[in-house]
C-alpha cells in the first residue's frame, strides 16, 4: 500500500494526499477503526513533507473519514464500499436501468434535433465557415477585467449570493433605457433577464405552446435553424413565408393569414435576418404589424445582430413600430456582437407575460448568473460597449466586403444576400446540391453550413449555403472560397443540367 | 427644444448626448432630413464640451440615425415614430392582447406555485429566519478575484466566447474526481454542468415525465419545497414517505412499493435533508438502494449541503452505495455552501441519460456561464474551497449550536431536528398553527418559514416551522427565538387544547 501515490502538478499536495487517503478508505483498503500510519511514517512513504501529512490528516478528520485518539493517532471512521470497486453478484452493481427507454418524446427529439450531434467536425487546419460567433481576438479583455473589478469593488459579496429571477436591477434599468433609445414605448411593458436569447425563446414557447394539440407558428423562410429546432421541440407546426430583398413577402403573409387564422404565434427576425442577412424595410415593418394586429397574432421578435449594421439608416425594431401595442415580445442579446460566453439576454414584453415568464424562470434556473449580469452592466456603463461595437463593426464590415468580393469573383453563379452581420447567404442554381458540395469541400479542407437546415420544409434550400466569416482570416476567406468554387465546377459542371452561360 | 437635457452621473456624457438626440429623432421632434444644430451651437445649448458633441454626432452617424454632408453638417437619416408617443387611433397602439388568457396551464401553475410571490416580505429591521442562503460575510472575495484573474490570464478571450453545453471541461474533470472521492464508481457515468441544482432537477424531470398521463413520484415527507413545486409543475402526483431520526421510514417505503409499483421516480435527499436536516444512516442507504433496484425505480439524489457536516463519520451518497449500478442520478451544487450567485451545479448519471440532458440543455440555454464555471474551477484548484469550507463549517456549527440552545431554552415544547446545514426544523404540539404564529411574530418583527409548504399533502405539518440561521446575527438569533416563544405562549396558551405541563 501507499506505493501508487503520484503527485500531480495542478493542485496543492495537501489536497492530493487527503484525496488519496480517502480513496483507500472508500475502497476498503483501509478498514474501519484501522490505525493510519503515523504522520512521520506516511510522509516517508509518500515522499511529502510531514506538515503536509499533518494538514491532510486534519482534513480527513474534518470530513469525517477518520477520528483521532489523542496520543495514539488517527483511525478510519467509516466502512468502505468494496462494491464500488468489484461489484459482486449480490451487490447493487447489478442494478441496470435502460435510460434510453425511459426518455420521453421531448428528450428524444431534443437529441434528434440536436444539430451539434450531426454537423461535420472541423479537423485541424480546416477552413471553417460554419461559425457565426464573434472573433474573440476583438474582445477587449482589459475592459472586461476592469468591469469585473469595478463591480466587485462596489458591491462585493452581494454579487456572489442569490439574485432575483427577474434579473440584476441595474442591468434591467440600463437595458430598458437602451430599448427606449431604439424607439420602444415602455408603458405597460417589463423586462426579464435570461441566460441568452435561447432561454428567452424557450421560455416564451413553453408558455405559449398549446398543451392539448400541436401549435402552429409563422416564420420567415428560411430562418434561424435553432428557432426551427425549438419550435419543433415544442411541437409547433411551422408555416414559412418566403423572403424578398427587403424582408418577408407581405402579400404571401396576408394570403396565408386569410386562408387560416389558427396561428398561435409568429417568429420574425426583421434585422440582419439569419441566415439571409436581410433587413426588413420600415414600410414592411408597419405592414407586418398591421397584419398581426388585425389577426391578433403574438409576435416574437428576434433582435439578432441589430447592432451590426454596416450601411443604411437605423431601423427601429417591430416592438417600437407597435408603439403602445403589447402584441410584440422582443428577445435581445449581445451574444453575436459582444461576448457569447456571458450568457445574458433579455425578454421585453407585456407586464402580464413577463410576470409568468419570471415564475417559470425561477422554477427552472432561479436566476441568471449575477457575475455575468454585473460584468455586462459595468462594461456598458463604463462606455466600453460603444467603443467596442465601433471597432467590431469596422473589422466585420471589412471582412464582409472581402467575403462578398471573393464570392462575386469566384462564385458568380451564386446569388448573394446579406446587408450586415457575420455571414453571407448564397443561393446557387438548383443543380448545385450543397450537401454534396460540402462533402467534396470537406475533403479539400473547407467546411460551411448547407442552407437546407434553415428551411422549414425538408428538401427546400438544397442549393443554398451560409458562409460565416467572423472567425476566418482574410487569406483563408480567399482560399476557402476559391476551393468552394473549384469544387462547384468539378462536381456540378457535368451535372444533369450543367450550368448554362446564362447562369454563370 | 434641447432645454430638457439633464446630465446623469452614471455614464459618459458622450453617450448621454447621443441617447438624448436619438430620442428626439425617434419621437419625430427632429424630422427626417432636418439639419441638426452645429456642434458649436449644441455644445452651448446642452452645456457640454464641443468635443463631446462631435463624438456624439459621430456615434449617431455610426448608428444610422444621421448622415453628414461634408462642409454642411449632420442631417436626420430616419423617420421617427410619433406612434410610440401619442398612439393615434389608426396606430398600432390600439393593439392589445390579453396575455394572461394566452398563458398555458404550465405557465399559470408556475405563477400559482411560485412561493416568492406569496411569502411575507421582510420589512426593515425584521429578524428573518426564512433564508438558508450562505452568509456572504464569510465569502473570501480576494480569493474569488484571484480565481477570476488567474483564469483570465490563462485562457483569456476564450472564456468570453461560446462554451459547450456539457460544461467547462476542466471543471467536469475536477468534479468527476471530487465525486470519486465520495466513493462514486464513474464507470458508465457522465456529468453535465447545469445552472445550479434547480436546472439539473428541472431537466431530469422534463426528460422523465410521462407526456400522456400524470407521473407519480416518491419522496421523503416533508421535503424541499422547491422540489415539490417542480414535481407538481411537471404534473407528478407525489407520494410522501415519513421521516425518522435516521432518515426515511424504510418499512413504509417498502409497504408503499408493495402496494403499487407504478412510480416513475423517487426524489431523495439523504444528507442534511431539507427541511429536517436529518442524515440518512448507511444501513438505510443500502436498504433504500436495494428496494429501488428491486422495483427498478430511478432515484434522483439531491446532494444538498453534503459539505456542511458538523459531526459523525462521513456517509457516502446513494450513487456511491449503488456501486456500478446506474439507477441513481446525483444532482450536486455548492450553492448552499459556497456562492449561490455562481449558478453552477452538476448532474452525474448514466451516460445515455446525460447524452439526452445535454441536448435538452443546449436547446434551452446553450450552456452555463463560462465565467461562473471557470471562476469556480480556478477557486477549487487554488485550494480555496477546503480552506473556505473549514471556516464556514466552524462558523455555521457555532450558529447551529446557539440556535439549538436557544430553542431548547425558550421553546421546550418544540421537537428539534437537524444534524447540520444552515437551519433547524421545529415540530410543535398540534395545537400550534405556525401560519397563525407567523402572523403574530411578523407584527413583532420576526419571520420564519412555516413548515406546511414542505409537506406533500395540504394541511400536513401545520405545527412545524423551519429556522434558517445562516444569515442572522447571534443576538438576533436569541432575540428572535425569544419573541417566537412569547408569541407561542400569548397566542396558543389559551388555545382550544392549551398546553399541559407535560407538553411544556
Boltz contact constraints between the chains, C-beta under 6 A:
constraints:
  - contact:
      token1: [A, 10]
      token2: [B, 381]
      max_distance: 6.0
  - contact:
      token1: [A, 11]
      token2: [B, 381]
      max_distance: 6.0
  - contact:
      token1: [A, 12]
      token2: [B, 383]
      max_distance: 6.0
  - contact:
      token1: [A, 15]
      token2: [B, 383]
      max_distance: 6.0
  - contact:
      token1: [A, 19]
      token2: [B, 181]
      max_distance: 6.0
  - contact:
      token1: [A, 22]
      token2: [B, 181]
      max_distance: 6.0
  - contact:
      token1: [A, 26]
      token2: [B, 183]
      max_distance: 6.0
  - contact:
      token1: [A, 63]
      token2: [B, 314]
      max_distance: 6.0
  - contact:
      token1: [A, 64]
      token2: [B, 309]
      max_distance: 6.0
  - contact:
      token1: [A, 64]
      token2: [B, 313]
      max_distance: 6.0
  - contact:
      token1: [A, 64]
      token2: [B, 314]
      max_distance: 6.0
  - contact:
      token1: [A, 65]
      token2: [B, 314]
      max_distance: 6.0
  - contact:
      token1: [A, 77]
      token2: [B, 313]
      max_distance: 6.0
  - contact:
      token1: [A, 78]
      token2: [B, 313]
      max_distance: 6.0
  - contact:
      token1: [A, 78]
      token2: [B, 314]
      max_distance: 6.0
  - contact:
      token1: [A, 81]
      token2: [B, 183]
      max_distance: 6.0
  - contact:
      token1: [A, 81]
      token2: [B, 320]
      max_distance: 6.0
  - contact:
      token1: [A, 83]
      token2: [B, 323]
      max_distance: 6.0
  - contact:
      token1: [A, 84]
      token2: [B, 183]
      max_distance: 6.0
  - contact:
      token1: [A, 84]
      token2: [B, 185]
      max_distance: 6.0
  - contact:
      token1: [A, 84]
      token2: [B, 320]
      max_distance: 6.0
  - contact:
      token1: [A, 84]
      token2: [B, 323]
      max_distance: 6.0
  - contact:
      token1: [A, 87]
      token2: [B, 323]
      max_distance: 6.0
  - contact:
      token1: [A, 87]
      token2: [B, 324]
      max_distance: 6.0
  - contact:
      token1: [A, 91]
      token2: [B, 323]
      max_distance: 6.0
  - contact:
      token1: [A, 92]
      token2: [B, 289]
      max_distance: 6.0
  - contact:
      token1: [A, 92]
      token2: [B, 293]
      max_distance: 6.0
  - contact:
      token1: [A, 92]
      token2: [B, 322]
      max_distance: 6.0
  - contact:
      token1: [A, 92]
      token2: [B, 323]
      max_distance: 6.0
  - contact:
      token1: [A, 92]
      token2: [B, 325]
      max_distance: 6.0
  - contact:
      token1: [A, 93]
      token2: [B, 323]
      max_distance: 6.0
  - contact:
      token1: [A, 93]
      token2: [B, 324]
      max_distance: 6.0
  - contact:
      token1: [A, 93]
      token2: [B, 325]
      max_distance: 6.0
  - contact:
      token1: [A, 95]
      token2: [B, 293]
      max_distance: 6.0
  - contact:
      token1: [A, 95]
      token2: [B, 325]
      max_distance: 6.0
  - contact:
      token1: [A, 95]
      token2: [B, 327]
      max_distance: 6.0
  - contact:
      token1: [A, 96]
      token2: [B, 326]
      max_distance: 6.0
  - contact:
      token1: [A, 97]
      token2: [B, 326]
      max_distance: 6.0
  - contact:
      token1: [A, 97]
      token2: [B, 327]
      max_distance: 6.0
  - contact:
      token1: [A, 99]
      token2: [B, 350]
      max_distance: 6.0
  - contact:
      token1: [A, 99]
      token2: [B, 352]
      max_distance: 6.0
  - contact:
      token1: [A, 99]
      token2: [B, 353]
      max_distance: 6.0
  - contact:
      token1: [A, 100]
      token2: [B, 352]
      max_distance: 6.0
  - contact:
      token1: [A, 103]
      token2: [B, 207]
      max_distance: 6.0
  - contact:
      token1: [A, 103]
      token2: [B, 356]
      max_distance: 6.0
  - contact:
      token1: [A, 104]
      token2: [B, 211]
      max_distance: 6.0
  - contact:
      token1: [A, 105]
      token2: [B, 211]
      max_distance: 6.0
  - contact:
      token1: [A, 107]
      token2: [B, 207]
      max_distance: 6.0
  - contact:
      token1: [A, 107]
      token2: [B, 356]
      max_distance: 6.0
  - contact:
      token1: [A, 110]
      token2: [B, 359]
      max_distance: 6.0
  - contact:
      token1: [A, 110]
      token2: [B, 360]
      max_distance: 6.0
  - contact:
      token1: [A, 110]
      token2: [B, 363]
      max_distance: 6.0
  - contact:
      token1: [A, 111]
      token2: [B, 356]
      max_distance: 6.0
  - contact:
      token1: [A, 111]
      token2: [B, 359]
      max_distance: 6.0
  - contact:
      token1: [A, 114]
      token2: [B, 359]
      max_distance: 6.0
  - contact:
      token1: [A, 133]
      token2: [B, 161]
      max_distance: 6.0
  - contact:
      token1: [A, 133]
      token2: [B, 162]
      max_distance: 6.0
  - contact:
      token1: [A, 136]
      token2: [B, 157]
      max_distance: 6.0
  - contact:
      token1: [A, 136]
      token2: [B, 161]
      max_distance: 6.0
  - contact:
      token1: [A, 139]
      token2: [B, 157]
      max_distance: 6.0
  - contact:
      token1: [A, 139]
      token2: [B, 160]
      max_distance: 6.0
  - contact:
      token1: [A, 141]
      token2: [B, 156]
      max_distance: 6.0
  - contact:
      token1: [A, 148]
      token2: [B, 148]
      max_distance: 6.0
  - contact:
      token1: [A, 156]
      token2: [B, 141]
      max_distance: 6.0
  - contact:
      token1: [A, 157]
      token2: [B, 136]
      max_distance: 6.0
  - contact:
      token1: [A, 157]
      token2: [B, 139]
      max_distance: 6.0
  - contact:
      token1: [A, 159]
      token2: [B, 341]
      max_distance: 6.0
  - contact:
      token1: [A, 160]
      token2: [B, 139]
      max_distance: 6.0
  - contact:
      token1: [A, 160]
      token2: [B, 339]
      max_distance: 6.0
  - contact:
      token1: [A, 160]
      token2: [B, 341]
      max_distance: 6.0
  - contact:
      token1: [A, 161]
      token2: [B, 133]
      max_distance: 6.0
  - contact:
      token1: [A, 161]
      token2: [B, 136]
      max_distance: 6.0
  - contact:
      token1: [A, 161]
      token2: [B, 340]
      max_distance: 6.0
  - contact:
      token1: [A, 161]
      token2: [B, 341]
      max_distance: 6.0
  - contact:
      token1: [A, 162]
      token2: [B, 133]
      max_distance: 6.0
  - contact:
      token1: [A, 162]
      token2: [B, 340]
      max_distance: 6.0
  - contact:
      token1: [A, 181]
      token2: [B, 19]
      max_distance: 6.0
  - contact:
      token1: [A, 181]
      token2: [B, 22]
      max_distance: 6.0
  - contact:
      token1: [A, 183]
      token2: [B, 26]
      max_distance: 6.0
  - contact:
      token1: [A, 183]
      token2: [B, 81]
      max_distance: 6.0
  - contact:
      token1: [A, 183]
      token2: [B, 84]
      max_distance: 6.0
  - contact:
      token1: [A, 185]
      token2: [B, 84]
      max_distance: 6.0
  - contact:
      token1: [A, 195]
      token2: [B, 365]
      max_distance: 6.0
  - contact:
      token1: [A, 196]
      token2: [B, 366]
      max_distance: 6.0
  - contact:
      token1: [A, 198]
      token2: [B, 365]
      max_distance: 6.0
  - contact:
      token1: [A, 198]
      token2: [B, 366]
      max_distance: 6.0
  - contact:
      token1: [A, 199]
      token2: [B, 365]
      max_distance: 6.0
  - contact:
      token1: [A, 202]
      token2: [B, 364]
      max_distance: 6.0
  - contact:
      token1: [A, 207]
      token2: [B, 103]
      max_distance: 6.0
  - contact:
      token1: [A, 207]
      token2: [B, 107]
      max_distance: 6.0
  - contact:
      token1: [A, 211]
      token2: [B, 104]
      max_distance: 6.0
  - contact:
      token1: [A, 211]
      token2: [B, 105]
      max_distance: 6.0
  - contact:
      token1: [A, 230]
      token2: [B, 363]
      max_distance: 6.0
  - contact:
      token1: [A, 233]
      token2: [B, 363]
      max_distance: 6.0
  - contact:
      token1: [A, 289]
      token2: [B, 92]
      max_distance: 6.0
  - contact:
      token1: [A, 293]
      token2: [B, 92]
      max_distance: 6.0
  - contact:
      token1: [A, 293]
      token2: [B, 95]
      max_distance: 6.0
  - contact:
      token1: [A, 309]
      token2: [B, 64]
      max_distance: 6.0
  - contact:
      token1: [A, 313]
      token2: [B, 64]
      max_distance: 6.0
  - contact:
      token1: [A, 313]
      token2: [B, 77]
      max_distance: 6.0
  - contact:
      token1: [A, 313]
      token2: [B, 78]
      max_distance: 6.0
  - contact:
      token1: [A, 314]
      token2: [B, 63]
      max_distance: 6.0
  - contact:
      token1: [A, 314]
      token2: [B, 64]
      max_distance: 6.0
  - contact:
      token1: [A, 314]
      token2: [B, 65]
      max_distance: 6.0
  - contact:
      token1: [A, 314]
      token2: [B, 78]
      max_distance: 6.0
  - contact:
      token1: [A, 320]
      token2: [B, 81]
      max_distance: 6.0
  - contact:
      token1: [A, 320]
      token2: [B, 84]
      max_distance: 6.0
  - contact:
      token1: [A, 322]
      token2: [B, 92]
      max_distance: 6.0
  - contact:
      token1: [A, 323]
      token2: [B, 83]
      max_distance: 6.0
  - contact:
      token1: [A, 323]
      token2: [B, 84]
      max_distance: 6.0
  - contact:
      token1: [A, 323]
      token2: [B, 87]
      max_distance: 6.0
  - contact:
      token1: [A, 323]
      token2: [B, 91]
      max_distance: 6.0
  - contact:
      token1: [A, 323]
      token2: [B, 92]
      max_distance: 6.0
  - contact:
      token1: [A, 323]
      token2: [B, 93]
      max_distance: 6.0
  - contact:
      token1: [A, 324]
      token2: [B, 87]
      max_distance: 6.0
  - contact:
      token1: [A, 324]
      token2: [B, 93]
      max_distance: 6.0
  - contact:
      token1: [A, 325]
      token2: [B, 92]
      max_distance: 6.0
  - contact:
      token1: [A, 325]
      token2: [B, 93]
      max_distance: 6.0
  - contact:
      token1: [A, 325]
      token2: [B, 95]
      max_distance: 6.0
  - contact:
      token1: [A, 326]
      token2: [B, 96]
      max_distance: 6.0
  - contact:
      token1: [A, 326]
      token2: [B, 97]
      max_distance: 6.0
  - contact:
      token1: [A, 327]
      token2: [B, 95]
      max_distance: 6.0
  - contact:
      token1: [A, 327]
      token2: [B, 97]
      max_distance: 6.0
  - contact:
      token1: [A, 339]
      token2: [B, 160]
      max_distance: 6.0
  - contact:
      token1: [A, 340]
      token2: [B, 161]
      max_distance: 6.0
  - contact:
      token1: [A, 340]
      token2: [B, 162]
      max_distance: 6.0
  - contact:
      token1: [A, 341]
      token2: [B, 159]
      max_distance: 6.0
  - contact:
      token1: [A, 341]
      token2: [B, 160]
      max_distance: 6.0
  - contact:
      token1: [A, 341]
      token2: [B, 161]
      max_distance: 6.0
  - contact:
      token1: [A, 341]
      token2: [B, 370]
      max_distance: 6.0
  - contact:
      token1: [A, 343]
      token2: [B, 369]
      max_distance: 6.0
  - contact:
      token1: [A, 350]
      token2: [B, 99]
      max_distance: 6.0
  - contact:
      token1: [A, 352]
      token2: [B, 99]
      max_distance: 6.0
  - contact:
      token1: [A, 352]
      token2: [B, 100]
      max_distance: 6.0
  - contact:
      token1: [A, 353]
      token2: [B, 99]
      max_distance: 6.0
  - contact:
      token1: [A, 356]
      token2: [B, 103]
      max_distance: 6.0
  - contact:
      token1: [A, 356]
      token2: [B, 107]
      max_distance: 6.0
  - contact:
      token1: [A, 356]
      token2: [B, 111]
      max_distance: 6.0
  - contact:
      token1: [A, 359]
      token2: [B, 110]
      max_distance: 6.0
  - contact:
      token1: [A, 359]
      token2: [B, 111]
      max_distance: 6.0
  - contact:
      token1: [A, 359]
      token2: [B, 114]
      max_distance: 6.0
  - contact:
      token1: [A, 360]
      token2: [B, 110]
      max_distance: 6.0
  - contact:
      token1: [A, 363]
      token2: [B, 110]
      max_distance: 6.0
  - contact:
      token1: [A, 363]
      token2: [B, 230]
      max_distance: 6.0
  - contact:
      token1: [A, 363]
      token2: [B, 233]
      max_distance: 6.0
  - contact:
      token1: [A, 364]
      token2: [B, 202]
      max_distance: 6.0
  - contact:
      token1: [A, 365]
      token2: [B, 195]
      max_distance: 6.0
  - contact:
      token1: [A, 365]
      token2: [B, 198]
      max_distance: 6.0
  - contact:
      token1: [A, 365]
      token2: [B, 199]
      max_distance: 6.0
  - contact:
      token1: [A, 366]
      token2: [B, 196]
      max_distance: 6.0
  - contact:
      token1: [A, 366]
      token2: [B, 198]
      max_distance: 6.0
  - contact:
      token1: [A, 369]
      token2: [B, 343]
      max_distance: 6.0
  - contact:
      token1: [A, 369]
      token2: [B, 369]
      max_distance: 6.0
  - contact:
      token1: [A, 369]
      token2: [B, 372]
      max_distance: 6.0
  - contact:
      token1: [A, 370]
      token2: [B, 341]
      max_distance: 6.0
  - contact:
      token1: [A, 371]
      token2: [B, 371]
      max_distance: 6.0
  - contact:
      token1: [A, 371]
      token2: [B, 372]
      max_distance: 6.0
  - contact:
      token1: [A, 372]
      token2: [B, 369]
      max_distance: 6.0
  - contact:
      token1: [A, 372]
      token2: [B, 371]
      max_distance: 6.0
  - contact:
      token1: [A, 381]
      token2: [B, 10]
      max_distance: 6.0
  - contact:
      token1: [A, 381]
      token2: [B, 11]
      max_distance: 6.0
  - contact:
      token1: [A, 383]
      token2: [B, 12]
      max_distance: 6.0
  - contact:
      token1: [A, 383]
      token2: [B, 15]
      max_distance: 6.0
